[in-house]
Amino acid sequence: MGSHLFAALNGWAFPMTRAEMMAIASHAQAVNMYREKGTPPYIPDWPWPTEQPAEEITPEERAHAEAQLKQYSAFGQIRTT
């Protein structure tokens, strides 16, 4: 995970090892634990891209997807009688 090749293949801005991730996460936790009230939380600069907003779907598309899920779901096949 700490190599430039891994970072490039996964779309990261820079490489980061697991040890570095743990150290930065611990630092962020300590900073946020003792920050003044009303100040925004400290969010470290992670190498991976930030999450994109969820795609909007129409009610018809949602109903179709839910129907497919019910049709193919193993839990939908369980009978409790």
PDB file of N, CA, C and O in Angstrom:
ATOM      1  N   MET A   1       0.804  -1.193   0.000  1.00  0.00           N
ATOM      2  CA  MET A   1       0.000   0.000   0.000  1.00  0.00           C
ATOM      3  C   MET A   1       0.850   1.261   0.000  1.00  0.00           C
ATOM      4  O   MET A   1       0.377   2.325  -0.400  1.00  0.00           O
ATOM      5  N   GLY A   2       2.062   1.160   0.430  1.00  0.00           N
ATOM      6  CA  GLY A   2       2.908   2.338   0.521  1.00  0.00           C
ATOM      7  C   GLY A   2       3.688   2.631  -0.738  1.00  0.00           C
ATOM      8  O   GLY A   2       4.531   3.527  -0.737  1.00  0.00           O
ATOM      9  N   SER A   3       3.435   1.901  -1.822  1.00  0.00           N
ATOM     10  CA  SER A   3       4.207   2.130  -3.043  1.00  0.00           C
ATOM     11  C   SER A   3       3.488   3.098  -3.978  1.00  0.00           C
ATOM     12  O   SER A   3       2.269   3.257  -3.922  1.00  0.00           O
ATOM     13  N   HIS A   4       4.258   3.724  -4.817  1.00  0.00           N
ATOM     14  CA  HIS A   4       3.689   4.635  -5.805  1.00  0.00           C
ATOM     15  C   HIS A   4       2.841   3.869  -6.814  1.00  0.00           C
ATOM     16  O   HIS A   4       1.850   4.404  -7.313  1.00  0.00           O
ATOM     17  N   LEU A   5       3.208   2.635  -7.121  1.00  0.00           N
ATOM     18  CA  LEU A   5       2.444   1.821  -8.057  1.00  0.00           C
ATOM     19  C   LEU A   5       1.051   1.540  -7.490  1.00  0.00           C
ATOM     20  O   LEU A   5       0.055   1.700  -8.195  1.00  0.00           O
ATOM     21  N   PHE A   6       0.975   1.124  -6.231  1.00  0.00           N
ATOM     22  CA  PHE A   6      -0.316   0.858  -5.600  1.00  0.00           C
ATOM     23  C   PHE A   6      -1.183   2.111  -5.601  1.00  0.00           C
ATOM     24  O   PHE A   6      -2.375   2.050  -5.901  1.00  0.00           O
ATOM     25  N   ALA A   7      -0.577   3.247  -5.264  1.00  0.00           N
ATOM     26  CA  ALA A   7      -1.323   4.501  -5.227  1.00  0.00           C
ATOM     27  C   ALA A   7      -1.853   4.862  -6.615  1.00  0.00           C
ATOM     28  O   ALA A   7      -2.999   5.289  -6.751  1.00  0.00           O
ATOM     29  N   ALA A   8      -1.035   4.696  -7.628  1.00  0.00           N
ATOM     30  CA  ALA A   8      -1.453   5.035  -8.990  1.00  0.00           C
ATOM     31  C   ALA A   8      -2.564   4.118  -9.480  1.00  0.00           C
ATOM     32  O   ALA A   8      -3.505   4.580 -10.125  1.00  0.00           O
ATOM     33  N   LEU A   9      -2.469   2.832  -9.184  1.00  0.00           N
ATOM     34  CA  LEU A   9      -3.488   1.884  -9.632  1.00  0.00           C
ATOM     35  C   LEU A   9      -4.828   2.095  -8.940  1.00  0.00           C
ATOM     36  O   LEU A   9      -5.871   1.775  -9.510  1.00  0.00           O
ATOM     37  N   ASN A  10      -4.818   2.620  -7.738  1.00  0.00           N
ATOM     38  CA  ASN A  10      -6.048   2.807  -6.986  1.00  0.00           C
ATOM     39  C   ASN A  10      -6.561   4.242  -6.993  1.00  0.00           C
ATOM     40  O   ASN A  10      -7.528   4.556  -6.299  1.00  0.00           O
ATOM     41  N   GLY A  11      -5.928   5.110  -7.763  1.00  0.00           N
ATOM     42  CA  GLY A  11      -6.391   6.486  -7.898  1.00  0.00           C
ATOM     43  C   GLY A  11      -6.076   7.369  -6.702  1.00  0.00           C
ATOM     44  O   GLY A  11      -6.725   8.396  -6.500  1.00  0.00           O
ATOM     45  N   TRP A  12      -5.086   6.980  -5.909  1.00  0.00           N
ATOM     46  CA  TRP A  12      -4.704   7.776  -4.746  1.00  0.00           C
ATOM     47  C   TRP A  12      -3.827   8.933  -5.181  1.00  0.00           C
ATOM     48  O   TRP A  12      -3.140   8.847  -6.199  1.00  0.00           O
ATOM     49  N   ALA A  13      -3.845  10.008  -4.422  1.00  0.00           N
ATOM     50  CA  ALA A  13      -3.017  11.173  -4.723  1.00  0.00           C
ATOM     51  C   ALA A  13      -1.563  10.928  -4.345  1.00  0.00           C
ATOM     52  O   ALA A  13      -0.659  11.487  -4.966  1.00  0.00           O
ATOM     53  N   PHE A  14      -1.327  10.088  -3.320  1.00  0.00           N
ATOM     54  CA  PHE A  14       0.033   9.781  -2.865  1.00  0.00           C
ATOM     55  C   PHE A  14       0.003   8.450  -2.124  1.00  0.00           C
ATOM     56  O   PHE A  14      -1.058   8.047  -1.648  1.00  0.00           O
ATOM     57  N   PRO A  15       1.136   7.754  -2.013  1.00  0.00           N
ATOM     58  CA  PRO A  15       1.147   6.481  -1.294  1.00  0.00           C
ATOM     59  C   PRO A  15       1.101   6.691   0.214  1.00  0.00           C
ATOM     60  O   PRO A  15       1.555   7.716   0.723  1.00  0.00           O
ATOM     61  N   MET A  16       0.548   5.710   0.922  1.00  0.00           N
ATOM     62  CA  MET A  16       0.470   5.772   2.372  1.00  0.00           C
ATOM     63  C   MET A  16       0.434   4.348   2.909  1.00  0.00           C
ATOM     64  O   MET A  16      -0.387   3.536   2.483  1.00  0.00           O
ATOM     65  N   THR A  17       1.322   4.053   3.840  1.00  0.00           N
ATOM     66  CA  THR A  17       1.351   2.725   4.439  1.00  0.00           C
ATOM     67  C   THR A  17       0.270   2.601   5.513  1.00  0.00           C
ATOM     68  O   THR A  17      -0.309   3.596   5.948  1.00  0.00           O
ATOM     69  N   ARG A  18       0.010   1.369   5.929  1.00  0.00           N
ATOM     70  CA  ARG A  18      -0.981   1.156   6.990  1.00  0.00           C
ATOM     71  C   ARG A  18      -0.533   1.813   8.293  1.00  0.00           C
ATOM     72  O   ARG A  18      -1.354   2.354   9.033  1.00  0.00           O
ATOM     73  N   ALA A  19       0.756   1.764   8.568  1.00  0.00           N
ATOM     74  CA  ALA A  19       1.273   2.392   9.787  1.00  0.00           C
ATOM     75  C   ALA A  19       1.044   3.897   9.751  1.00  0.00           C
ATOM     76  O   ALA A  19       0.677   4.491  10.765  1.00  0.00           O
ATOM     77  N   GLU A  20       1.255   4.517   8.600  1.00  0.00           N
ATOM     78  CA  GLU A  20       1.002   5.953   8.467  1.00  0.00           C
ATOM     79  C   GLU A  20      -0.491   6.262   8.633  1.00  0.00           C
ATOM     80  O   GLU A  20      -0.857   7.264   9.246  1.00  0.00           O
ATOM     81  N   MET A  21      -1.343   5.397   8.084  1.00  0.00           N
ATOM     82  CA  MET A  21      -2.785   5.594   8.244  1.00  0.00           C
ATOM     83  C   MET A  21      -3.188   5.558   9.712  1.00  0.00           C
ATOM     84  O   MET A  21      -3.956   6.403  10.172  1.00  0.00           O
ATOM     85  N   MET A  22      -2.674   4.585  10.438  1.00  0.00           N
ATOM     86  CA  MET A  22      -3.007   4.458  11.857  1.00  0.00           C
ATOM     87  C   MET A  22      -2.487   5.659  12.652  1.00  0.00           C
ATOM     88  O   MET A  22      -3.173   6.166  13.539  1.00  0.00           O
ATOM     89  N   ALA A  23      -1.293   6.101  12.333  1.00  0.00           N
ATOM     90  CA  ALA A  23      -0.717   7.249  13.038  1.00  0.00           C
ATOM     91  C   ALA A  23      -1.534   8.516  12.781  1.00  0.00           C
ATOM     92  O   ALA A  23      -1.801   9.284  13.705  1.00  0.00           O
ATOM     93  N   ILE A  24      -1.925   8.730  11.537  1.00  0.00           N
ATOM     94  CA  ILE A  24      -2.707   9.928  11.210  1.00  0.00           C
ATOM     95  C   ILE A  24      -4.092   9.846  11.827  1.00  0.00           C
ATOM     96  O   ILE A  24      -4.608  10.850  12.318  1.00  0.00           O
ATOM     97  N   ALA A  25      -4.707   8.656  11.811  1.00  0.00           N
ATOM     98  CA  ALA A  25      -6.034   8.499  12.419  1.00  0.00           C
ATOM     99  C   ALA A  25      -5.969   8.747  13.925  1.00  0.00           C
ATOM    100  O   ALA A  25      -6.864   9.376  14.489  1.00  0.00           O
ATOM    101  N   SER A  26      -4.918   8.257  14.575  1.00  0.00           N
ATOM    102  CA  SER A  26      -4.748   8.491  16.015  1.00  0.00           C
ATOM    103  C   SER A  26      -4.539   9.971  16.308  1.00  0.00           C
ATOM    104  O   SER A  26      -5.094  10.509  17.266  1.00  0.00           O
ATOM    105  N   HIS A  27      -3.745  10.615  15.486  1.00  0.00           N
ATOM    106  CA  HIS A  27      -3.510  12.055  15.646  1.00  0.00           C
ATOM    107  C   HIS A  27      -4.809  12.838  15.486  1.00  0.00           C
ATOM    108  O   HIS A  27      -5.097  13.739  16.274  1.00  0.00           O
ATOM    109  N   ALA A  28      -5.595  12.491  14.459  1.00  0.00           N
ATOM    110  CA  ALA A  28      -6.862  13.189  14.222  1.00  0.00           C
ATOM    111  C   ALA A  28      -7.817  12.991  15.394  1.00  0.00           C
ATOM    112  O   ALA A  28      -8.523  13.920  15.788  1.00  0.00           O
ATOM    113  N   GLN A  29      -7.839  11.786  15.948  1.00  0.00           N
ATOM    114  CA  GLN A  29      -8.704  11.524  17.090  1.00  0.00           C
ATOM    115  C   GLN A  29      -8.299  12.383  18.288  1.00  0.00           C
ATOM    116  O   GLN A  29      -9.153  12.959  18.962  1.00  0.00           O
ATOM    117  N   ALA A  30      -7.002  12.464  18.548  1.00  0.00           N
ATOM    118  CA  ALA A  30      -6.523  13.270  19.679  1.00  0.00           C
ATOM    119  C   ALA A  30      -6.823  14.750  19.466  1.00  0.00           C
ATOM    120  O   ALA A  30      -7.253  15.433  20.396  1.00  0.00           O
ATOM    121  N   VAL A  31      -6.601  15.247  18.264  1.00  0.00           N
ATOM    122  CA  VAL A  31      -6.874  16.655  17.978  1.00  0.00           C
ATOM    123  C   VAL A  31      -8.360  16.951  18.144  1.00  0.00           C
ATOM    124  O   VAL A  31      -8.731  17.965  18.736  1.00  0.00           O
ATOM    125  N   ASN A  32      -9.209  16.072  17.624  1.00  0.00           N
ATOM    126  CA  ASN A  32     -10.653  16.298  17.700  1.00  0.00           C
ATOM    127  C   ASN A  32     -11.192  16.139  19.114  1.00  0.00           C
ATOM    128  O   ASN A  32     -12.195  16.760  19.467  1.00  0.00           O
ATOM    129  N   MET A  33     -10.543  15.320  19.921  1.00  0.00           N
ATOM    130  CA  MET A  33     -11.003  15.113  21.286  1.00  0.00           C
ATOM    131  C   MET A  33     -10.807  16.375  22.126  1.00  0.00           C
ATOM    132  O   MET A  33     -11.613  16.666  23.009  1.00  0.00           O
ATOM    133  N   TYR A  34      -9.743  17.118  21.853  1.00  0.00           N
ATOM    134  CA  TYR A  34      -9.423  18.292  22.656  1.00  0.00           C
ATOM    135  C   TYR A  34      -9.665  19.614  21.926  1.00  0.00           C
ATOM    136  O   TYR A  34      -9.159  20.649  22.360  1.00  0.00           O
ATOM    137  N   ARG A  35     -10.411  19.603  20.850  1.00  0.00           N
ATOM    138  CA  ARG A  35     -10.665  20.858  20.123  1.00  0.00           C
ATOM    139  C   ARG A  35     -11.705  21.681  20.873  1.00  0.00           C
ATOM    140  O   ARG A  35     -12.500  21.152  21.649  1.00  0.00           O
ATOM    141  N   GLU A  36     -11.681  22.968  20.626  1.00  0.00           N
ATOM    142  CA  GLU A  36     -12.631  23.866  21.275  1.00  0.00           C
ATOM    143  C   GLU A  36     -14.026  23.632  20.710  1.00  0.00           C
ATOM    144  O   GLU A  36     -14.183  23.274  19.542  1.00  0.00           O
ATOM    145  N   LYS A  37     -15.033  23.837  21.548  1.00  0.00           N
ATOM    146  CA  LYS A  37     -16.411  23.672  21.097  1.00  0.00           C
ATOM    147  C   LYS A  37     -16.721  24.701  20.024  1.00  0.00           C
ATOM    148  O   LYS A  37     -16.321  25.861  20.112  1.00  0.00           O
ATOM    149  N   GLY A  38     -17.444  24.246  19.010  1.00  0.00           N
ATOM    150  CA  GLY A  38     -17.826  25.139  17.924  1.00  0.00           C
ATOM    151  C   GLY A  38     -16.845  25.179  16.773  1.00  0.00           C
ATOM    152  O   GLY A  38     -17.160  25.728  15.717  1.00  0.00           O
ATOM    153  N   THR A  39     -15.669  24.614  16.950  1.00  0.00           N
ATOM    154  CA  THR A  39     -14.709  24.580  15.842  1.00  0.00           C
ATOM    155  C   THR A  39     -14.955  23.326  15.006  1.00  0.00           C
ATOM    156  O   THR A  39     -15.353  22.292  15.543  1.00  0.00           O
ATOM    157  N   PRO A  40     -14.724  23.409  13.719  1.00  0.00           N
ATOM    158  CA  PRO A  40     -14.958  22.229  12.877  1.00  0.00           C
ATOM    159  C   PRO A  40     -13.949  21.131  13.198  1.00  0.00           C
ATOM    160  O   PRO A  40     -12.823  21.423  13.598  1.00  0.00           O
ATOM    161  N   PRO A  41     -14.341  19.873  13.027  1.00  0.00           N
ATOM    162  CA  PRO A  41     -13.418  18.777  13.308  1.00  0.00           C
ATOM    163  C   PRO A  41     -12.260  18.749  12.316  1.00  0.00           C
ATOM    164  O   PRO A  41     -12.390  19.156  11.162  1.00  0.00           O
ATOM    165  N   TYR A  42     -11.131  18.259  12.802  1.00  0.00           N
ATOM    166  CA  TYR A  42      -9.953  18.099  11.941  1.00  0.00           C
ATOM    167  C   TYR A  42     -10.132  16.827  11.127  1.00  0.00           C
ATOM    168  O   TYR A  42     -10.327  15.749  11.689  1.00  0.00           O
ATOM    169  N   ILE A  43     -10.069  16.947   9.822  1.00  0.00           N
ATOM    170  CA  ILE A  43     -10.151  15.795   8.930  1.00  0.00           C
ATOM    171  C   ILE A  43      -8.834  15.722   8.180  1.00  0.00           C
ATOM    172  O   ILE A  43      -8.495  16.638   7.431  1.00  0.00           O
ATOM    173  N   PRO A  44      -8.083  14.635   8.372  1.00  0.00           N
ATOM    174  CA  PRO A  44      -6.780  14.536   7.706  1.00  0.00           C
ATOM    175  C   PRO A  44      -6.905  14.462   6.191  1.00  0.00           C
ATOM    176  O   PRO A  44      -7.963  14.131   5.655  1.00  0.00           O
ATOM    177  N   ASP A  45      -5.828  14.771   5.525  1.00  0.00           N
ATOM    178  CA  ASP A  45      -5.772  14.697   4.067  1.00  0.00           C
ATOM    179  C   ASP A  45      -5.436  13.261   3.680  1.00  0.00           C
ATOM    180  O   ASP A  45      -4.273  12.858   3.702  1.00  0.00           O
ATOM    181  N   TRP A  46      -6.467  12.493   3.324  1.00  0.00           N
ATOM    182  CA  TRP A  46      -6.253  11.096   2.932  1.00  0.00           C
ATOM    183  C   TRP A  46      -5.911  11.034   1.450  1.00  0.00           C
ATOM    184  O   TRP A  46      -6.285  11.929   0.693  1.00  0.00           O
ATOM    185  N   PRO A  47      -5.205   9.986   1.024  1.00  0.00           N
ATOM    186  CA  PRO A  47      -4.773   9.925  -0.369  1.00  0.00           C
ATOM    187  C   PRO A  47      -5.875   9.546  -1.356  1.00  0.00           C
ATOM    188  O   PRO A  47      -5.780   9.879  -2.538  1.00  0.00           O
ATOM    189  N   TRP A  48      -6.915   8.859  -0.897  1.00  0.00           N
ATOM    190  CA  TRP A  48      -7.949   8.406  -1.824  1.00  0.00           C
ATOM    191  C   TRP A  48      -8.943   9.523  -2.114  1.00  0.00           C
ATOM    192  O   TRP A  48      -9.077  10.459  -1.325  1.00  0.00           O
ATOM    193  N   PRO A  49      -9.633   9.428  -3.236  1.00  0.00           N
ATOM    194  CA  PRO A  49     -10.591  10.472  -3.599  1.00  0.00           C
ATOM    195  C   PRO A  49     -11.768  10.507  -2.621  1.00  0.00           C
ATOM    196  O   PRO A  49     -12.134   9.487  -2.038  1.00  0.00           O
ATOM    197  N   THR A  50     -12.343  11.676  -2.454  1.00  0.00           N
ATOM    198  CA  THR A  50     -13.507  11.788  -1.577  1.00  0.00           C
ATOM    199  C   THR A  50     -14.711  11.148  -2.258  1.00  0.00           C
ATOM    200  O   THR A  50     -14.745  10.999  -3.480  1.00  0.00           O
ATOM    201  N   GLU A  51     -15.690  10.776  -1.452  1.00  0.00           N
ATOM    202  CA  GLU A  51     -16.878  10.111  -1.989  1.00  0.00           C
ATOM    203  C   GLU A  51     -17.688  11.068  -2.849  1.00  0.00           C
ATOM    204  O   GLU A  51     -17.840  12.249  -2.536  1.00  0.00           O
ATOM    205  N   GLN A  52     -18.194  10.530  -3.923  1.00  0.00           N
ATOM    206  CA  GLN A  52     -19.070  11.293  -4.790  1.00  0.00           C
ATOM    207  C   GLN A  52     -20.489  11.188  -4.251  1.00  0.00           C
ATOM    208  O   GLN A  52     -20.828  10.179  -3.633  1.00  0.00           O
ATOM    209  N   PRO A  53     -21.326  12.192  -4.464  1.00  0.00           N
ATOM    210  CA  PRO A  53     -22.704  12.104  -3.988  1.00  0.00           C
ATOM    211  C   PRO A  53     -23.444  10.960  -4.680  1.00  0.00           C
ATOM    212  O   PRO A  53     -23.136  10.593  -5.814  1.00  0.00           O
ATOM    213  N   ALA A  54     -24.416  10.414  -3.977  1.00  0.00           N
ATOM    214  CA  ALA A  54     -25.181   9.296  -4.519  1.00  0.00           C
ATOM    215  C   ALA A  54     -25.936   9.739  -5.768  1.00  0.00           C
ATOM    216  O   ALA A  54     -26.410  10.871  -5.860  1.00  0.00           O
ATOM    217  N   GLU A  55     -26.034   8.831  -6.713  1.00  0.00           N
ATOM    218  CA  GLU A  55     -26.730   9.114  -7.962  1.00  0.00           C
ATOM    219  C   GLU A  55     -28.236   9.159  -7.707  1.00  0.00           C
ATOM    220  O   GLU A  55     -28.779   8.319  -6.989  1.00  0.00           O
ATOM    221  N   GLU A  56     -28.889  10.131  -8.293  1.00  0.00           N
ATOM    222  CA  GLU A  56     -30.337  10.260  -8.143  1.00  0.00           C
ATOM    223  C   GLU A  56     -31.033   9.273  -9.075  1.00  0.00           C
ATOM    224  O   GLU A  56     -30.650   9.126 -10.235  1.00  0.00           O
ATOM    225  N   ILE A  57     -32.065   8.596  -8.553  1.00  0.00           N
ATOM    226  CA  ILE A  57     -32.842   7.683  -9.380  1.00  0.00           C
ATOM    227  C   ILE A  57     -34.316   8.048  -9.265  1.00  0.00           C
ATOM    228  O   ILE A  57     -34.743   8.670  -8.293  1.00  0.00           O
ATOM    229  N   THR A  58     -35.080   7.652 -10.271  1.00  0.00           N
ATOM    230  CA  THR A  58     -36.505   7.940 -10.274  1.00  0.00           C
ATOM    231  C   THR A  58     -37.234   6.917  -9.402  1.00  0.00           C
ATOM    232  O   THR A  58     -36.698   5.840  -9.144  1.00  0.00           O
ATOM    233  N   PRO A  59     -38.440   7.235  -8.948  1.00  0.00           N
ATOM    234  CA  PRO A  59     -39.216   6.259  -8.172  1.00  0.00           C
ATOM    235  C   PRO A  59     -39.472   4.956  -8.942  1.00  0.00           C
ATOM    236  O   PRO A  59     -39.526   3.881  -8.343  1.00  0.00           O
ATOM    237  N   GLU A  60     -39.626   5.052 -10.252  1.00  0.00           N
ATOM    238  CA  GLU A  60     -39.844   3.850 -11.065  1.00  0.00           C
ATOM    239  C   GLU A  60     -38.598   2.963 -11.061  1.00  0.00           C
ATOM    240  O   GLU A  60     -38.701   1.743 -10.937  1.00  0.00           O
ATOM    241  N   GLU A  61     -37.417   3.582 -11.198  1.00  0.00           N
ATOM    242  CA  GLU A  61     -36.168   2.817 -11.165  1.00  0.00           C
ATOM    243  C   GLU A  61     -35.979   2.149  -9.811  1.00  0.00           C
ATOM    244  O   GLU A  61     -35.532   1.004  -9.735  1.00  0.00           O
ATOM    245  N   ARG A  62     -36.318   2.866  -8.740  1.00  0.00           N
ATOM    246  CA  ARG A  62     -36.197   2.306  -7.396  1.00  0.00           C
ATOM    247  C   ARG A  62     -37.141   1.113  -7.211  1.00  0.00           C
ATOM    248  O   ARG A  62     -36.739   0.082  -6.672  1.00  0.00           O
ATOM    249  N   ALA A  63     -38.388   1.253  -7.656  1.00  0.00           N
ATOM    250  CA  ALA A  63     -39.358   0.160  -7.538  1.00  0.00           C
ATOM    251  C   ALA A  63     -38.890  -1.059  -8.324  1.00  0.00           C
ATOM    252  O   ALA A  63     -39.031  -2.190  -7.859  1.00  0.00           O
ATOM    253  N   HIS A  64     -38.333  -0.835  -9.513  1.00  0.00           N
ATOM    254  CA  HIS A  64     -37.825  -1.942 -10.332  1.00  0.00           C
ATOM    255  C   HIS A  64     -36.655  -2.640  -9.633  1.00  0.00           C
ATOM    256  O   HIS A  64     -36.589  -3.869  -9.613  1.00  0.00           O
ATOM    257  N   ALA A  65     -35.749  -1.871  -9.070  1.00  0.00           N
ATOM    258  CA  ALA A  65     -34.593  -2.457  -8.371  1.00  0.00           C
ATOM    259  C   ALA A  65     -35.048  -3.233  -7.128  1.00  0.00           C
ATOM    260  O   ALA A  65     -34.514  -4.307  -6.848  1.00  0.00           O
ATOM    261  N   GLU A  66     -36.014  -2.712  -6.389  1.00  0.00           N
ATOM    262  CA  GLU A  66     -36.519  -3.421  -5.214  1.00  0.00           C
ATOM    263  C   GLU A  66     -37.217  -4.716  -5.603  1.00  0.00           C
ATOM    264  O   GLU A  66     -37.092  -5.726  -4.911  1.00  0.00           O
ATOM    265  N   ALA A  67     -37.958  -4.688  -6.719  1.00  0.00           N
ATOM    266  CA  ALA A  67     -38.624  -5.909  -7.195  1.00  0.00           C
ATOM    267  C   ALA A  67     -37.599  -6.968  -7.581  1.00  0.00           C
ATOM    268  O   ALA A  67     -37.785  -8.147  -7.279  1.00  0.00           O
ATOM    269  N   GLN A  68     -36.520  -6.561  -8.246  1.00  0.00           N
ATOM    270  CA  GLN A  68     -35.454  -7.508  -8.597  1.00  0.00           C
ATOM    271  C   GLN A  68     -34.788  -8.074  -7.352  1.00  0.00           C
ATOM    272  O   GLN A  68     -34.495  -9.268  -7.288  1.00  0.00           O
ATOM    273  N   LEU A  69     -34.549  -7.221  -6.362  1.00  0.00           N
ATOM    274  CA  LEU A  69     -33.925  -7.669  -5.133  1.00  0.00           C
ATOM    275  C   LEU A  69     -34.797  -8.713  -4.440  1.00  0.00           C
ATOM    276  O   LEU A  69     -34.295  -9.743  -3.989  1.00  0.00           O
ATOM    277  N   LYS A  70     -36.100  -8.450  -4.354  1.00  0.00           N
ATOM    278  CA  LYS A  70     -37.014  -9.409  -3.730  1.00  0.00           C
ATOM    279  C   LYS A  70     -37.067 -10.714  -4.512  1.00  0.00           C
ATOM    280  O   LYS A  70     -37.170 -11.789  -3.921  1.00  0.00           O
ATOM    281  N   GLN A  71     -36.997 -10.626  -5.835  1.00  0.00           N
ATOM    282  CA  GLN A  71     -37.080 -11.821  -6.674  1.00  0.00           C
ATOM    283  C   GLN A  71     -35.863 -12.724  -6.505  1.00  0.00           C
ATOM    284  O   GLN A  71     -36.003 -13.946  -6.459  1.00  0.00           O
ATOM    285  N   TYR A  72     -34.687 -12.143  -6.414  1.00  0.00           N
ATOM    286  CA  TYR A  72     -33.462 -12.928  -6.392  1.00  0.00           C
ATOM    287  C   TYR A  72     -32.841 -13.086  -5.009  1.00  0.00           C
ATOM    288  O   TYR A  72     -31.833 -13.779  -4.872  1.00  0.00           O
ATOM    289  N   SER A  73     -33.408 -12.468  -3.989  1.00  0.00           N
ATOM    290  CA  SER A  73     -32.849 -12.530  -2.655  1.00  0.00           C
ATOM    291  C   SER A  73     -33.128 -13.880  -2.015  1.00  0.00           C
ATOM    292  O   SER A  73     -34.243 -14.396  -2.099  1.00  0.00           O
ATOM    293  N   ALA A  74     -32.123 -14.445  -1.381  1.00  0.00           N
ATOM    294  CA  ALA A  74     -32.307 -15.709  -0.669  1.00  0.00           C
ATOM    295  C   ALA A  74     -33.243 -15.523   0.504  1.00  0.00           C
ATOM    296  O   ALA A  74     -33.981 -16.445   0.850  1.00  0.00           O
ATOM    297  N   PHE A  75     -33.234 -14.352   1.130  1.00  0.00           N
ATOM    298  CA  PHE A  75     -34.114 -14.106   2.261  1.00  0.00           C
ATOM    299  C   PHE A  75     -35.571 -14.026   1.836  1.00  0.00           C
ATOM    300  O   PHE A  75     -36.463 -14.322   2.631  1.00  0.00           O
ATOM    301  N   GLY A  76     -35.822 -13.634   0.608  1.00  0.00           N
ATOM    302  CA  GLY A  76     -37.187 -13.579   0.098  1.00  0.00           C
ATOM    303  C   GLY A  76     -37.767 -14.966  -0.125  1.00  0.00           C
ATOM    304  O   GLY A  76     -38.985 -15.118  -0.218  1.00  0.00           O
ATOM    305  N   GLN A  77     -36.907 -15.985  -0.212  1.00  0.00           N
ATOM    306  CA  GLN A  77     -37.346 -17.359  -0.468  1.00  0.00           C
ATOM    307  C   GLN A  77     -37.660 -18.126   0.824  1.00  0.00           C
ATOM    308  O   GLN A  77     -38.245 -19.208   0.772  1.00  0.00           O
ATOM    309  N   ILE A  78     -37.282 -17.579   1.962  1.00  0.00           N
ATOM    310  CA  ILE A  78     -37.495 -18.275   3.226  1.00  0.00           C
ATOM    311  C   ILE A  78     -38.967 -18.176   3.615  1.00  0.00           C
ATOM    312  O   ILE A  78     -39.552 -17.093   3.623  1.00  0.00           O
ATOM    313  N   ARG A  79     -39.547 -19.316   3.933  1.00  0.00           N
ATOM    314  CA  ARG A  79     -40.948 -19.355   4.358  1.00  0.00           C
ATOM    315  C   ARG A  79     -40.983 -19.653   5.855  1.00  0.00           C
ATOM    316  O   ARG A  79     -40.265 -20.538   6.320  1.00  0.00           O
ATOM    317  N   THR A  80     -41.786 -18.946   6.599  1.00  0.00           N
ATOM    318  CA  THR A  80     -41.836 -19.124   8.056  1.00  0.00           C
ATOM    319  C   THR A  80     -43.178 -19.695   8.498  1.00  0.00           C
ATOM    320  O   THR A  80     -43.680 -19.320   9.557  1.00  0.00           O
ATOM    321  N   THR A  81     -43.760 -20.576   7.728  1.00  0.00           N
ATOM    322  CA  THR A  81     -45.043 -21.184   8.131  1.00  0.00           C
ATOM    323  C   THR A  81     -44.874 -22.609   8.552  1.00  0.00           C
ATOM    324  O   THR A  81     -45.850 -23.264   8.920  1.00  0.00           O
TER     325      THR A  81
END
